[in-house]
């Protein structure tokens, strides 16, 4: 599997716990993050799948 590197720092991203916030709600998630600049990589399947479902559920409240 190819390593994903930071577009800004050009170093490999590392798995890390990050907090995602939306509409005043926060969720801890393990994602790839740059250890130098803290840029977080959100994979397309997560952004268009699970995160989209959570956004719709929160907007319906």
Secondary structure as GFF3:
##gff-version 3
##sequence-region A 1 61
A	DSSP	beta_strand	14	22	.	.	.	ID=ss1
A	DSSP	beta_strand	25	33	.	.	.	ID=ss2
A	DSSP	beta_strand	40	41	.	.	.	ID=ss3
A	DSSP	alpha_helix	44	48	.	.	.	ID=ss4
A	DSSP	alpha_helix	50	59	.	.	.	ID=ss5
###
